[in-house]
Amino acid sequence: MIEISLLEKRALITGAASGIGRATAKLFYNSGADLILVDQNIYELNETKKEIDSSKKNNYKDNSKAKDSKVEIYTVDLSKKEKIDKLWDKIDETGKIPDILVNNAGIYPFQDYLKMDEKSLEHIMDVNLNSMFWMCQNFIKRKKRDGIIVNISSIEAIMPFKEDTIPYSISKAGVISLTRSITRDYGRRGFRANVILPGAIRTEGTNSLIKKTIQTLDFKLVNVGYLFNKRLAMGRWGKPEEVAKVILFLSSDLASYVQGAMLPVDGGFLSS
């Protein structure tokens, strides 16, 4: 079995308070990386840190290799550029710019396209796309060379499936373009950027949506769920840890020649 090591690497992960972000933080920690965890939810962010602090590092036969891994947490409203810049100023002051940037934070709102106002659209774009734009810009400017970026998009960027998610799909399609444009402009400086398209992942958000659908007997959503499940070639939903493993691969030397890839982690949804 190949063990992936991130020893002596420093990784910044956004949206680390839950779901894919939390799973990625735990996996990276067990792989030896120092962590900078960012989210707006301080309570859940602290819970992530507690889980990491109490976890056993099972990824090494010699667990002492990862004992010195450090975890820092920052509460940041990523919808605001000035807050993002201040975060990077604080990181810059430590003299330890991360080697890996994982842009995972995002929101998944439902809103009727014909009723949407400018403020709502701006918020979705600020959180889902613009935050990644400014995070990547700060990372590249301050790192200067040899950095790794993994951006999290969605299968809905390729195949919108649920109604009332037009702004979401647009924002996630922009993440793909951002990532591939970065590879074009900064690949020769040693930056590697790739984008993951998760789909059908059981997180706190999707579990809440399923629960709400059942409680309200929303037959329209029930039908969407039925059709969605029929498209899953693997016949099941995925776990956040299964996306985290792909993020770890793309962040490691095993993916040293993977550049600008658009990688679905969706149980076969897009291919069915």
VOPAGU-2260 file (C-alpha; in pm, 1 decimal, decimal comma):
REM VOPAGU-2260
SITE   aa  ch    i         X         Y         Z
SITE  MET   A    0       0,0       0,0       0,0
SITE  ILE   A    1     133,9     343,5     -96,8
SITE  GLU   A    2     140,2     590,1     190,3
SITE  ILE   A    3     111,6     953,2      88,6
SITE  SER   A    4     324,2    1185,6     297,1
SITE  LEU   A    5     282,0    1560,5     336,5
SITE  LEU   A    6     557,8    1587,7     595,8
SITE  GLU   A    7     716,0    1933,3     607,4
SITE  LYS   A    8     425,3    2070,6     400,2
SITE  ARG   A    9     187,0    2343,3     510,7
SITE  ALA   A   10    -169,0    2341,1     379,9
SITE  LEU   A   11    -445,8    2600,0     393,2
SITE  ILE   A   12    -798,2    2456,6     372,0
SITE  THR   A   13   -1111,6    2669,8     348,3
SITE  GLY   A   14   -1453,8    2547,5     453,6
SITE  ALA   A   15   -1279,6    2329,8     711,4
SITE  ALA   A   16   -1560,3    2336,0     968,0
SITE  SER   A   17   -1753,7    2044,5     820,8
SITE  GLY   A   18   -1805,3    1801,1     535,6
SITE  ILE   A   19   -1534,0    1768,8     273,6
SITE  GLY   A   20   -1324,1    2040,3     436,7
SITE  ARG   A   21   -1318,1    1868,9     775,5
SITE  ALA   A   22   -1243,3    1529,9     618,6
SITE  THR   A   23    -958,2    1683,3     419,7
SITE  ALA   A   24    -814,3    1852,8     726,9
SITE  LYS   A   25    -809,7    1525,7     920,9
SITE  LEU   A   26    -654,6    1331,4     633,0
SITE  PHE   A   27    -388,4    1595,9     569,0
SITE  TYR   A   28    -302,3    1604,1     938,6
SITE  ASN   A   29    -263,7    1227,4     946,2
SITE  SER   A   30     -35,4    1261,1     643,3
SITE  GLY   A   31     196,3    1491,8     835,1
SITE  ALA   A   32      98,6    1837,9     710,0
SITE  ASP   A   33      82,2    2153,4     918,4
SITE  LEU   A   34    -262,6    2307,1     877,7
SITE  ILE   A   35    -422,9    2648,2     843,3
SITE  LEU   A   36    -797,8    2592,6     873,8
SITE  VAL   A   37   -1037,6    2864,0     762,8
SITE  ASP   A   38   -1413,2    2894,9     803,5
SITE  GLN   A   39   -1678,5    3140,7     919,3
SITE  ASN   A   40   -1828,5    2899,6    1173,8
SITE  ILE   A   41   -1600,8    2921,8    1477,7
SITE  TYR   A   42   -1789,0    2656,2    1677,5
SITE  GLU   A   43   -1764,0    2389,3    1407,5
SITE  LEU   A   44   -1408,2    2496,7    1324,7
SITE  ASN   A   45   -1310,9    2430,8    1685,8
SITE  GLU   A   46   -1484,6    2093,6    1661,5
SITE  THR   A   47   -1268,1    2009,7    1360,6
SITE  LYS   A   48    -957,9    2102,4    1558,1
SITE  LYS   A   49   -1071,7    1891,9    1854,1
SITE  GLU   A   50   -1122,5    1590,3    1628,8
SITE  ILE   A   51    -777,7    1641,4    1480,1
SITE  ASP   A   52    -614,1    1683,2    1822,0
SITE  SER   A   53    -769,9    1361,5    1947,9
SITE  SER   A   54    -718,2    1157,8    1633,4
SITE  LYS   A   55    -458,7     885,8    1601,8
SITE  LYS   A   56    -218,8     918,9    1315,4
SITE  ASN   A   57    -266,8     584,7    1148,2
SITE  ASN   A   58    -106,6     670,5     814,9
SITE  TYR   A   59     243,0     591,1     936,0
SITE  LYS   A   60     392,2     279,6    1083,7
SITE  ASP   A   61     612,8     515,5    1282,9
SITE  ASN   A   62     356,5     758,2    1424,7
SITE  SER   A   63     628,3     978,8    1572,1
SITE  LYS   A   64     690,7    1119,6    1223,3
SITE  ALA   A   65     378,3    1331,2    1241,8
SITE  LYS   A   66     381,5    1436,3    1607,4
SITE  ASP   A   67     491,3    1792,3    1539,4
SITE  SER   A   68     211,1    1880,5    1296,5
SITE  LYS   A   69      58,9    2216,6    1389,2
SITE  VAL   A   70    -297,8    2337,6    1343,8
SITE  GLU   A   71    -399,8    2703,4    1322,0
SITE  ILE   A   72    -759,0    2821,0    1283,1
SITE  TYR   A   73    -892,5    3147,7    1143,1
SITE  THR   A   74   -1252,4    3267,7    1122,7
SITE  VAL   A   75   -1293,3    3461,5     800,4
SITE  ASP   A   76   -1585,8    3585,9     594,9
SITE  LEU   A   77   -1457,5    3475,2     255,9
SITE  SER   A   78   -1723,3    3676,3      74,1
SITE  LYS   A   79   -1521,8    3990,0     150,2
SITE  LYS   A   80   -1195,0    4056,9     -36,3
SITE  GLU   A   81   -1062,3    4278,2     243,4
SITE  LYS   A   82   -1107,9    3992,9     494,2
SITE  ILE   A   83    -920,9    3756,2     264,2
SITE  ASP   A   84    -634,6    4004,0     223,6
SITE  LYS   A   85    -611,9    4048,2     603,2
SITE  LEU   A   86    -594,7    3671,5     647,2
SITE  TRP   A   87    -299,6    3650,3     409,8
SITE  ASP   A   88    -131,9    3946,1     580,1
SITE  LYS   A   89    -148,3    3754,5     909,3
SITE  ILE   A   90      -9,3    3442,2     744,5
SITE  ASP   A   91     263,6    3648,5     577,0
SITE  GLU   A   92     370,4    3782,3     917,7
SITE  THR   A   93     449,6    3428,2    1030,7
SITE  GLY   A   94     694,2    3390,3     741,6
SITE  LYS   A   95     537,3    3055,9     654,3
SITE  ILE   A   96     335,2    3078,9     334,8
SITE  PRO   A   97     151,4    2747,9     277,1
SITE  ASP   A   98     269,4    2503,1      12,3
SITE  ILE   A   99     -84,2    2382,7     -63,2
SITE  LEU   A  100    -409,2    2574,6    -102,4
SITE  VAL   A  101    -741,3    2387,0     -95,4
SITE  ASN   A  102   -1035,3    2612,2    -181,9
SITE  ASN   A  103   -1334,1    2417,4     -57,4
SITE  ALA   A  104   -1565,2    2677,3     101,0
SITE  GLY   A  105   -1894,2    2734,0     -74,8
SITE  ILE   A  106   -2271,1    2762,3     -41,6
SITE  TYR   A  107   -2548,4    2570,5    -217,1
SITE  PRO   A  108   -2855,9    2794,4    -221,1
SITE  PHE   A  109   -3186,0    2733,4    -398,0
SITE  GLN   A  110   -3357,1    3037,2    -544,8
SITE  ASP   A  111   -3597,7    3097,6    -829,2
SITE  TYR   A  112   -3398,8    3254,5   -1113,0
SITE  LEU   A  113   -3682,4    3487,5   -1210,3
SITE  LYS   A  114   -3712,9    3619,1    -853,6
SITE  MET   A  115   -3343,0    3657,8    -781,7
SITE  ASP   A  116   -3212,2    4005,1    -703,8
SITE  GLU   A  117   -2866,9    4154,8    -752,9
SITE  LYS   A  118   -2765,9    4124,3    -387,6
SITE  SER   A  119   -2839,8    3750,7    -376,7
SITE  LEU   A  120   -2645,5    3686,1    -695,1
SITE  GLU   A  121   -2348,3    3888,4    -572,2
SITE  HIS   A  122   -2334,9    3691,7    -247,0
SITE  ILE   A  123   -2333,4    3354,6    -423,0
SITE  MET   A  124   -2061,6    3466,0    -664,0
SITE  ASP   A  125   -1856,8    3624,3    -383,8
SITE  VAL   A  126   -1856,3    3305,5    -175,6
SITE  ASN   A  127   -1832,5    3039,6    -446,0
SITE  LEU   A  128   -1612,9    3202,2    -710,6
SITE  ASN   A  129   -1466,7    3538,2    -611,2
SITE  SER   A  130   -1330,6    3403,8    -282,4
SITE  MET   A  131   -1128,6    3146,4    -477,5
SITE  PHE   A  132   -1014,0    3417,0    -718,3
SITE  TRP   A  133    -871,3    3628,2    -432,6
SITE  MET   A  134    -737,5    3330,6    -236,5
SITE  CYS   A  135    -546,5    3204,5    -540,2
SITE  GLN   A  136    -418,8    3554,0    -621,2
SITE  ASN   A  137    -281,4    3602,1    -269,1
SITE  PHE   A  138    -130,1    3254,6    -269,2
SITE  ILE   A  139      52,1    3299,0    -600,2
SITE  LYS   A  140     171,3    3653,0    -519,9
SITE  ARG   A  141     312,5    3554,9    -181,2
SITE  LYS   A  142     435,5    3205,4    -262,7
SITE  LYS   A  143     594,6    3324,2    -589,0
SITE  ARG   A  144     690,4    2972,8    -704,6
SITE  ASP   A  145     613,7    2604,2    -659,5
SITE  GLY   A  146     269,9    2589,0    -504,3
SITE  ILE   A  147     -22,9    2348,3    -529,0
SITE  ILE   A  148    -385,5    2455,1    -570,3
SITE  VAL   A  149    -688,8    2228,0    -549,2
SITE  ASN   A  150   -1021,0    2400,3    -614,2
SITE  ILE   A  151   -1356,4    2239,0    -542,8
SITE  SER   A  152   -1621,9    2287,1    -809,2
SITE  SER   A  153   -1928,2    2064,7    -862,3
SITE  ILE   A  154   -2084,9    1825,6   -1110,6
SITE  GLU   A  155   -2352,5    2095,4   -1153,0
SITE  ALA   A  156   -2094,8    2307,1   -1333,4
SITE  ILE   A  157   -2107,7    2048,9   -1612,7
SITE  MET   A  158   -2460,2    1913,3   -1582,6
SITE  PRO   A  159   -2711,4    2126,7   -1389,9
SITE  PHE   A  160   -2955,2    1877,1   -1243,3
SITE  LYS   A  161   -3153,5    2048,6    -969,2
SITE  GLU   A  162   -3390,9    2336,8   -1043,3
SITE  ASP   A  163   -3333,9    2680,2    -888,4
SITE  THR   A  164   -2953,8    2650,7    -889,6
SITE  ILE   A  165   -2863,0    2865,2   -1192,1
SITE  PRO   A  166   -2633,8    3104,6    -997,9
SITE  TYR   A  167   -2470,8    2810,5    -819,6
SITE  SER   A  168   -2397,6    2631,3   -1146,9
SITE  ILE   A  169   -2254,4    2950,1   -1298,4
SITE  SER   A  170   -2029,0    3009,7    -998,4
SITE  LYS   A  171   -1896,5    2654,4   -1004,4
SITE  ALA   A  172   -1836,4    2667,1   -1381,6
SITE  GLY   A  173   -1627,4    2977,5   -1316,2
SITE  VAL   A  174   -1413,2    2779,3   -1072,1
SITE  ILE   A  175   -1316,3    2544,9   -1356,3
SITE  SER   A  176   -1215,7    2834,4   -1582,9
SITE  LEU   A  177   -1023,0    3003,0   -1301,7
SITE  THR   A  178    -828,0    2686,9   -1225,2
SITE  ARG   A  179    -733,0    2608,9   -1583,7
SITE  SER   A  180    -638,3    2970,3   -1656,0
SITE  ILE   A  181    -405,3    2966,8   -1355,0
SITE  THR   A  182    -228,3    2660,3   -1491,3
SITE  ARG   A  183    -175,8    2837,6   -1822,0
SITE  ASP   A  184     -30,8    3153,8   -1670,2
SITE  TYR   A  185     164,3    3014,8   -1374,8
SITE  GLY   A  186     244,5    2652,6   -1454,5
SITE  ARG   A  187     596,8    2743,8   -1563,4
SITE  ARG   A  188     657,0    2897,8   -1222,5
SITE  GLY   A  189     598,4    2558,5   -1067,2
SITE  PHE   A  190     235,7    2605,6    -968,4
SITE  ARG   A  191       5,3    2307,4   -1014,9
SITE  ALA   A  192    -369,4    2372,7   -1013,1
SITE  ASN   A  193    -645,2    2116,7   -1049,5
SITE  VAL   A  194   -1019,2    2117,0    -992,2
SITE  ILE   A  195   -1243,0    1850,1    -840,2
SITE  LEU   A  196   -1611,5    1804,4    -924,6
SITE  PRO   A  197   -1780,2    1628,7    -632,9
SITE  GLY   A  198   -2130,1    1490,2    -665,9
SITE  ALA   A  199   -2363,8    1283,5    -448,1
SITE  ILE   A  200   -2151,9    1331,2    -136,0
SITE  ARG   A  201   -2319,8    1281,6     200,9
SITE  THR   A  202   -2238,1    1594,3     400,0
SITE  GLU   A  203   -2423,3    1784,3     671,5
SITE  GLY   A  204   -2574,5    2002,7     396,9
SITE  THR   A  205   -2704,2    1720,1     177,3
SITE  ASN   A  206   -2830,4    1525,9     480,8
SITE  SER   A  207   -3023,9    1834,2     589,6
SITE  LEU   A  208   -3177,3    1868,6     243,2
SITE  ILE   A  209   -3283,5    1501,7     240,3
SITE  LYS   A  210   -3435,9    1537,1     587,1
SITE  LYS   A  211   -3625,1    1850,4     484,8
SITE  THR   A  212   -3757,3    1679,0     172,2
SITE  ILE   A  213   -3894,2    1389,5     377,4
SITE  GLN   A  214   -4043,7    1611,9     647,6
SITE  THR   A  215   -4220,1    1845,5     403,5
SITE  LEU   A  216   -4324,8    1568,6     165,0
SITE  ASP   A  217   -4198,2    1777,7    -124,4
SITE  PHE   A  218   -4281,0    1533,9    -404,0
SITE  LYS   A  219   -4102,5    1746,3    -662,2
SITE  LEU   A  220   -3776,8    1712,3    -467,8
SITE  VAL   A  221   -3848,2    1344,5    -403,0
SITE  ASN   A  222   -3871,8    1286,8    -778,0
SITE  VAL   A  223   -3548,0    1480,1    -838,3
SITE  GLY   A  224   -3380,0    1265,3    -574,6
SITE  TYR   A  225   -3510,4     946,6    -736,0
SITE  LEU   A  226   -3381,8    1046,4   -1080,8
SITE  PHE   A  227   -3050,1    1159,9    -931,1
SITE  ASN   A  228   -2997,0     827,8    -755,1
SITE  LYS   A  229   -3076,8     636,8   -1075,2
SITE  ARG   A  230   -2781,1     807,2   -1244,5
SITE  LEU   A  231   -2530,7     691,2    -983,5
SITE  ALA   A  232   -2335,1     417,4   -1161,4
SITE  MET   A  233   -2193,8     295,0    -829,3
SITE  GLY   A  234   -2540,7     273,8    -677,6
SITE  ARG   A  235   -2456,2     473,0    -365,2
SITE  TRP   A  236   -2366,0     816,1    -235,2
SITE  GLY   A  237   -2007,6     901,1    -149,1
SITE  LYS   A  238   -1846,5    1004,1     176,6
SITE  PRO   A  239   -1654,2    1328,3     236,0
SITE  GLU   A  240   -1347,5    1114,0     304,7
SITE  GLU   A  241   -1361,9     979,3     -51,4
SITE  VAL   A  242   -1327,5    1331,0    -190,5
SITE  ALA   A  243   -1056,6    1409,9      64,6
SITE  LYS   A  244    -848,1    1119,8     -64,3
SITE  VAL   A  245    -852,0    1266,2    -414,7
SITE  ILE   A  246    -756,8    1608,3    -279,2
SITE  LEU   A  247    -466,6    1444,3     -94,8
SITE  PHE   A  248    -351,7    1270,3    -413,9
SITE  LEU   A  249    -358,8    1593,3    -615,0
SITE  SER   A  250    -167,3    1769,1    -336,4
SITE  SER   A  251     107,1    1507,1    -329,3
SITE  ASP   A  252     408,2    1420,8    -543,9
SITE  LEU   A  253     208,9    1128,9    -688,4
SITE  ALA   A  254      28,1    1390,5    -899,6
SITE  SER   A  255     346,4    1571,3   -1005,3
SITE  TYR   A  256     244,8    1573,9   -1374,5
SITE  VAL   A  257    -127,4    1633,3   -1323,8
SITE  GLN   A  258    -199,5    1988,8   -1432,9
SITE  GLY   A  259    -529,6    2161,6   -1509,3
SITE  ALA   A  260    -725,6    1840,9   -1460,5
SITE  MET   A  261   -1100,9    1847,9   -1408,7
SITE  LEU   A  262   -1167,0    1538,4   -1199,8
SITE  PRO   A  263   -1521,4    1422,5   -1112,1
SITE  VAL   A  264   -1564,6    1239,9    -782,2
SITE  ASP   A  265   -1928,3    1152,6    -830,6
SITE  GLY   A  266   -1982,6     777,2    -829,7
SITE  GLY   A  267   -2021,3     782,8   -1207,0
SITE  PHE   A  268   -2302,2    1040,7   -1222,6
SITE  LEU   A  269   -2159,9    1238,2   -1515,9
SITE  SER   A  270   -2082,8     925,2   -1716,5
SITE  SER   A  271   -2425,0     762,7   -1675,3
